[in-house]
Amino acid sequence: MASEVEKKAVFDIDSAKEVVQELRASFVAGKTKDYEWRRTQLKAMLKMMDENEPQIVAALRDDLSKPELESSIYEIAMLKNSCKLALKKMKHWMMPEKAKTSLATFPSSAEIVSEPLGVVLVISAWNYPFLLSLDPFIGAIAAGNAIVLKPSEISPATASLLAKLVANYMDSSCIKVVEGAVPETTALLEQKWDKIMYTGNGRIARIVMAAAAKHLTPVVLELGGKCPVIVDSGINLQVATRRIIAGKWGCNNGQACISPDYIITTKDYAVELVDSFKCELELFYGKNPLESKDLSRVVNSNHFARLLKLLDEDKVSSKIVYGGERDKSNLLLPLSCLMSHKIH
């Protein structure tokens, strides 16, 4: 008998082509354009979350050691809110919008009719693997599209759970999940899509855009960037510090594209700000943050090694004024505050 590994068919370009053909057939048949179909799928997504929240939280803990409260608020609750908003507004979004006509076309009338694009590819990120996988689904479903989701292989527990849940709760003739890594993503990108949505880094985004350009496919990219925080001296220091801590370490331990990554302040105020961080971080995460249950871990050993290399550089290590602890076996790198004398 074939092993479990052998049972899993290789997902290649032909497999990707078959998936797209099946979904396009459903789309061309008009199945996804129907309001009731869209409504049913969004309702099914809400039901999926309501009935499987413990499993979702457990998968996020397996992948990133996310605290339960953080998973519930930043991943599940945010997705539910998006889903409910789409259900509330979708009928209005689908209504034709009247448009003005010119005297030259009198007595004609005109309207703008929103039409779905077709078959959409969603390539999601590892840092918020549940939210960033299904949030693009909501817009795509509300607009009446068929969808393929490629979740990140760097968060394998969540990717596996997503594949299982989407297959069980949603219309598999119009919505599919493809697991895998680079070969599977490459096979998918070889196909003609009507829209591609990608969340991640600029390097992969260039590959996605190059593949999309072959077919003139429109692309939505949500990429990381720099997130400075400017702290003036005329502020409530405790409030500002707590908000920065919540934005930095309270969101996936800093593994987020909108996480603050550096602070600009005056030279005279820098020491006072660092002292405030020391005090508030201890209140948030205790004297030994390695033991805190409120901090996520680094996603994998490669990212851990990359971050450790940055911290251990001579120009960096000498500027660590708080934290710097690390636990390689558990991929814990909780808190590190640096102060550069170049700030002025």
Buried (B, 14 or more C-beta within 10 A) or exposed (E): EEEEEEEEEEBEBEBBBEBBEBBBBBBEEEBBBEEEBBBBBBEBBBEBBEEBBEEBBBBBBBBBBBBBEBBBEBBBBBBBEBBEEBBEEBEEEBEEEEEEEEEEEEEEEEEEEEEBBBBBBBBBBBBBBBBBBBBBBBBBBBBBBBBBBBBBBBBBBBBBBBBEBBEEBBBBBBBBBBBBEEEBBBBBBBBBBBBBBBBBEEEBBEBBBEBBEEEEBEBEBBBBEEBEBEBEEEEEBEEBBBBBBEBBBBBBBBBBBEBBBEBEBEEEBBEBBBBBBBEBBBEBBBEEBBEBEBBBBBBBEEBBEEBEEEBEEEEBEEBBBBBBEBBEEEBBBBBBBBBEEEBE
